[in-house]
Amino acid sequence: WTGYSPDGKFAFVPDLGLDKIVIYKVNASRPSITAHGSAESLAGGGPRHMRFSVDGKFIYLLNELSLSVTTFQYDAKKGTTKRLTTTPALSESTKSEEEFNSSSEILVHPNGNFVYSANRGDDTVTAYQANRSTGRLTVTEVEPVRGAFPRNINLEPGGKWLLAAGQHSNTVAVFAVDQSTGKITYQLDSVVNVPSPICILFNE
């Protein structure tokens, strides 16, 4: 993942090898970018993707190698960050049951109250409650994806449904999202066969 701040003034590049987010200032008139700074993440975590909170005050960084999410406070005027907390997606005992584990995707629910991440190896989705004031995440649920190696998950634009792509099982499964709790519930017989799905996008 690479992308922009909500106001488009800064570009962000999670760097798995450097364990940091590299930040660039965007000159929209040229257009061009210049080095601006970086945000240090968890050592050995392996940053993969990131999302902004709906109000733009926090960054949720997905660590692929450690299967965790690091929260940063974001100063939109300065384009700077402050690292706050890191929340494991899975327990160490759960991770030890698999030979291979890695995180693949992170999402923020449109209402801003929930965050989701996908876990390859354990083949689950972790749901988090997001504290809108502090950015702190609390794990509320770990749900099987009904497939193998979830390379991608996505929420439909209204936030009522979550889809999980099982790359190795050649499947996409559908889950209903409880708008008040963030809990996801598998929809019986919703699995469809798709050859090696790696990304789900919606046409808004």
C-alpha positions, 0 to 999 in steps of 0.5 A: 500500500502507498497513498495520501493523507486525507487532505492530499498534502503528504504521501505515505509509504510503509517500508517492510524492510526499514520498519517505518513509514516513509513520508513525502510532502506533495507539491500538487502544482508541479506535481512532485514529492520531496522527502519529509520524514518517517515514522518508526514502527515496531522493530521486526514488525514489517509494515505492510498497509496503513489506514487513517481513522475517519477523522484523520487523527490517527494512523493504523499501521498493519505489521505483516511479520508480527501480525499486529497493528501500531497506532500513530497520532497524526498531525495533519498540519505538520505531516508528522506522527507520534507512535502510541500503541501496538495491538497484537492481532493474535496471541502468541499461542495461536501463532505458534500453532502454524508454520507460517503466519502473516498479516495481509490487509487492514480496514477501517469501518466507515463509522470509525468505530471498528478496525479489521485485519486479515491473518494468513496462516491462521486464516482469520479476520481480527476485529478491533474496537477503536477508541475514537479519542485515544486511537487505542485498539481492543481485539473483540473477535477473531473469526475464521474466513471459511477459506485458506490464505486470506490475501485480501478483505474489504468492506462494501461502501456502506459497511454492512458486509465484509468479504474475505478472499481466500487465495489458496482455497479459490474462494470469497466468503461473505460476512454481515457486519453488526453496526453497533458492535463490529462483530462479523457473522458468516453468511451461510452458503455465501462462499463462491469459487473464484480462481486465486482471488487476491483483491476485492474492490467495489464500484461505488 
